[in-house]
Amino acid sequence: MKPRFRQHTLLTRRQFLGRSALGLAAASLPVTLATAAARDDGEIRSVCESILDYLLRVQDFKPGEYYGSFWSEKAYHGPLLNYHAGGSHHHRSAGSAGLALWLVGRKRGDADLKRRAEAAFDWLAARQRPSGGYFEIQNNEKPSDWERTGLEECSTIETAFVVRGLGHALLLGLPPKKLYSDCLQRAGLWQLGIEWPPGSGVFPHHERSPYDCLNANLHAAETMMAAFKASEKVFQRPLNIFYEAARRSVLHTLTLQSKNGCFPYRSTGGMTINYTSLVLWCLLNILDLLRDPMQPGAGHDLDATSKRIAAFAPLDMLKKALDDATAFLCGCVDASGSLLWEKNETSTAKYNLWTYVITFNVLRRIGGERNLETASRLWKTILGKRTKSCLLPMRDRGEEITECAFMQADMLLFLLPFSGLV
């Protein structure tokens, strides 16, 4: 039988810089897959430009409390899973969109895009709660109240998307204002303050939540690693308590991976494509922060990188977690590139196109033949769902809904590394 792929391999500099350090040992890319990836990347650029245009249209520059934010015609988040219940100004929209605008503006030398990004981060700094956290705005501008206490209830996930955007933008040249330094420190301290029990590595989804939620743990870890790295590199203030908390969270969460490779939504179990991909995405982002990935032109000392990562978490533990999780994800994609929802998703994320895009991102970044083949099939399905507006829809079936700003901004971040725009 003839081999399916030619044995010659290619690895471009951009692919090298974009890969997790753990994936470099298996970085050889068959020519057939490299060609397919290059074709996909041209299509990805077009989708990214459409989302950028949409975000520029909905950024709010009217004088007042929402100046610099992003208005969403459709609001979405639990427990009000209703796209038609009214719009919102999500904090995570601004975190993701602000970072995307900064990355593209930096690459293009576009002062207006960078100005818009800075306005988004200024708005976010002003919106931070006295505790240091952020509300997860639901529909009609009502703060979340999952536990129905009526008390202020900040969100780990919302805080994470804010700090991720701000931290990475600072590492890439966003003006180092004192309000940004204060914002990072307060967010990290808020996150540390809800670790329960203290020192456990368990960081709830929100204040007073009684659950060990895996994606919340990893969002918290990324919050603290981004705050640590930006504080260290930009403000010359290494806050080691954030580094150690991130490490605790990762080590704890890796022990909760199911035997089939899935990272369940909660420690009590369940099946989920969405949150397996989300845990992987946060983990890859944390590993990238350990190697200064977003510094184009910077050399990478692989020995030093491996030592830094090994000091953070055992390499064999990380490799097994990545291998098992990607094997699970690849098994959740059918031959046409559609997600096999019915037996693999017990969370409310079922049918969201967001899940396709983040799964594509992690499989492309981790690499390997099966992962890249699966990512390519996913991309064909994603592209096939593109609407006449040129935006991606929110779901893979049913009514066409596009104008949910935080989902569009997140999907843009998942696709940008492969677009040639950054």
N, C-alpha and C positions, 0 to 999 in steps of 0.2 A: 504494500500500500504506500502511495506517495505521501510524503509529509504534507501537512495542511499548510504550513507556513515556511517560507524561505528561512534559512538559518542565519542570514546576515542581519545585523542589528543596527539600529540608529538610536541615538539619544541626543536630542538638541539641548543647548544650554538652558533654554527656558524650561524644558521638561525637568532638567537637573535641579534647577532652582526651585521648581514648583513641587517637588516630591518630598514626602516625609523622609527624614534621615533613615528611618527603618526600612524604607523601600529601596534604598540605593543599591543594596547588595543584589537585588533582582531587577536592576534598572534596564537591562537589555530589552529592546522593543522590536518585535518582528516587523520587517518592512511593510508587510501587508497591513498590520495594525497601525503602523505609523502613518501610512497613507490615508487610512480611514479616519484616523484622529485629526489629521490636517484638514480633511474635507469637512468633518463635523465642526471644527473650530471656526471655519469661515461662516457657517450657518449660525454658530453661537454668537459671533460678533454682531450679526444682524439682529438677533433677538435682544441682545444686551443694549444695543443702540435704541431699540424701540422702548425698552423699559426705562432707559435713561430719559428719553424724551417725555415719557409719561410722568416721571418723578419731577422733572423740571416744571411741567405744567401744574402740578398740584402742590408745589412748595408754596407756603403761605407767607407773603410779604406784606400783608395788611398790618398797619400799626396796631399794636395790642399784645395780648399775652401769648399769642401763637406765632409771633413773628419768627420765621426761620424753620418752622415745623412743616409737616407734610399732611395735608388734609386727605382723608380717605372717604370716598363716597360710600363704600361698603365697609361695615365694621364686622369683625369676627373674633370671637374668642369665648371659651367656655366660662361659665356654664350656658351663656346665651349664644348657642350655635345658630345664629340667624343673620345672614348677610344683609337682610333688608331692615334691620332694626335701627338704622341710623349710622351716620359716619362718626369718625373719631380722629383725634391726633394721637396716635400711638407713639410712645417713647421709643420703642424698638424700630419703628419706621425711620425715625430720625437717626438712630444709631447706625442702622444698616445703610440707609441712603446717604448719610453724611460721609461714611467711609468710602462708599462707591464713588461719590462725586470727588472726594479728595484724591483717590487713586487715579481716576481718569484725568482729572484736572492736572495732577502732577505729571503724568506721562505726556500730556498734550501741551503742557505749559500754558494752560487756560486759566487765567486769573479769575474769570467769572465763576467757573465751576468751583474753584478753591474758596472763593468768597462765600458761595452758597453753602459749602460744606462747613465753613467756620460759623456761619449763622446758625446752622443746625446744631452744632456742638454748643454754641453759646446758649441756645434755647434749652438744651438738655441740662446744662449746668444750672440754669436758673430754675428748672423744674424739680431738681432733686429735693426729696423730702428732708426735714430736719434730722431724721434717723440715718440718712445716707442712702436709703433705698429709693425705688421708683414704683409708682402705681402701675399696674397692668390695666390700662384703660379698656373697658368693654364698650358696649354700644352706648351712644348718646352721652359720652363723656362721663359715665358713672364709674367710679373706681371699683375695683374688684372687691367682692365680699364673699369669698368661697365658704368661709366657716360661719357666715351669717351672725357675726358678733356685732356688726356696726362699727367696729374699731378700725383704725388705719391698718391697712394690710398691703405691705409692699411685696413685690414679686422678684424672686431669684432670676427668672428668665428675662423679665423686662430689664432688670439691672444689668444682666450679662450682656445683652445686645448693645446697651448704652456704652458700657465700659470697653467691650471689644472694639466698637467703632472708634471711640475716643482714644483708647490706648494705641491701636495700630496707626491711626492718623498721626498721633504725636511722634511715634517712632519714625514716621515718614515725613516729618517736617512741618506739621501743624504748629502754628506759633505757640510756644510753651507758656501759656498764661497761668497765673497763680490760681485762677478759679478752676482751671482744668486739673492742676495738681491737687487742690483741695477736694475736687469732685472724686478723683480716683481714690484718695485715701479714705474719704467718708464712705464710699461705696464698698470698699474692701472691708472696712471695720463693721459696717452693717452686716455684710455677708458673714463675717466671722461671728458676729453676735447671735446669729440664729442657728449656728451649728449645734446639733443636739443629738446625743449628749456631747458636751464639750470634748474635743479631741477625737471624736468618732469618725470624722470624715463624712457624716451625714448632714446634708444641707437641704432643708425642705424646699418645696416648690414655692412656698410663701409663708409669711409669718403665721404661726399657730397651726400649720399643717401637721397632722400626726403621722405622715407617711415618709418612708425612705424611697424617694423618687430618683431613679438613676439619671435621667437627663438633667434634673435640677442639680444633682451632685456635680455633674461635669460642667454645666453652665457656671456653677459657683467656682469650680476649679479654674475655668478659663477667665472668669472675672478677676480672680486674685492673681493669676499668672500675668494677665495683661496689665493689671495695676502695678504689680511688682516690676515687670520689665520696663514699662514706661517711666515709672518713678525712678528706677535705677539709671536708665540710659539717658533720659531727658532731663530729669530734675536732680540727678546725682543723690538720690535718697533711696537706697535699697531697703525695702521693708520686708525683711526675711520672714516675718510672721505670715505674710501672704503666700510666699513660696511654699512654706511648710504646710499651710492649710490646703493649698492646691494639691500637693503631694499626697496628703492624707485622703483627700476626696477621691483621687484617681485610684489609689491602692485599695481603698474600700470598695469602690464601684466595680472594679475588675473582678472582685470575688463574687459578684452577683450575676455574672454572665451565665446564661442557661447552657446546658450541655449541647444543645443544638446550635449554639453560637449567637442566639438572640440576646440582646440586652433588653429585658422587659421594662415596661413603664415604671412599675414599682417592684420592690424586693419580694413582694408576695407572688409574683409571676405574671403570666400572660404572654401573648405573642404579638410582636410589633415589628413591622418593617420601618415605620417612621422613626421610632425612638431608638432603634438599633443604629440607624444611619445618623441620627442626631448625636448619640453618644460618641460614635466614631468621629464625626465632624469636630466636636469639641476636643476630643483627644488629639486629633491631628493638629488642630490649631495650637494646642498646648505644646506639643512636641515641636512645632514650627517656632514657637516663641523661645524655646530652648536653643534654637540654632540661628536666630536672627534671620528668618527666611525672607522677609520683605525688604531686603536691602539689595536691589539690583547692582551688580558689579562687585559685590562683596565676595571675597574668597571664603571657602568653607573647608575648615580643617576637620576631616571626617573622624580622625581619632579623638580630637577634642570634643566634637559633637557627640560621639558615642559615649564618651566619659560623662558628659553633662547629662545625657538622657539616662544612662545607667545609674547615676547618682540619684536621679529622680524616681525611677522605677526599674525593676529588673528587665533587661532586654528580652529575655526568653518569655517572660510573662506578657510583655507588650506584644511580642510577635505572635504568640498563641492567640491572644485576644483579637488581634487584627485578622489573622488567618481564619479563625473560627467564625467571626462576625461576617467577613466578606463571603465565606462559603455559604452561610445562611442567606445572605442577601442575594447572591447569585441564584440560589434555589428558589427565590421568590419572584423571579422574572421569567415569563414564558417565552416561547420561541419568537413571538412577534414583538417582544419588548414591553408587554403590559405587566403590571404588578399583579401577583396572585393574592388578591386581598382577602378572599373569603376565609382561607385557612390560616392566614399569617398576620392578620391585623385585628386585634380585639380592642384597640383604642378608638377614640373619636376622630382620629386622623384619617380613617379609611376614605379612600377615593380622592384625597387631595393631590393635586399635581405637584405641590411643594415637595412631597415625599419622593416623587420621581427625580426631581432636580437635585435634592440633597444626596440621594442614593447615587446618582450619576457622579456627583462631585467626589464622594469618598472612594468610589471604585476607581475613578480615573487617577486620583492622587495616590492611592495605595499601589495600583498597577499590578502587573502579572497578566498572563494571557487571558485567563478566564474572566478576571475582573474587567479588563479592557474590552473584551468581546461583549460582555453583558452591558457595560456602560454605553457602547455604541448602539446596541439594540434599544436601550432605554432612550437614548437621544432621538432615535428615529420616531419613537412614540411621542416624546415631548414635542418635537417639531411638528408632527402630524396633528397635534391638538391646537396649534397656534391659530388664533382667531383672526377675523378680517381686520380688527383694529391693530394687528401685529403683536398684541400682548398675549401672553400665555393665560389660559383660564385658571380659575382656582381649583376646579375639580375635573376629573377625567370622564365625567358623564353628567347628564342632566342639563339644567339651565346654564347658559353661558354667563359667567360672572368674572369680571377682570379687575375692576377698580377697587382692589383691597390693597392699600399702599404698603402695609408691612410685609405682606406675602410677596408682592412684586419686588420690593427692595431686598428681601432675603434671597429670592431666586436670582436676582442680579448678582449678589455676592457669590452665590454658589457657582455661577457661570463665568464670572469675570476672569478667573485664572486661566481659562482656556480660550479667551476671546481675542487676544492680541491687543486689547485696549489698555492693559496695565503692565 
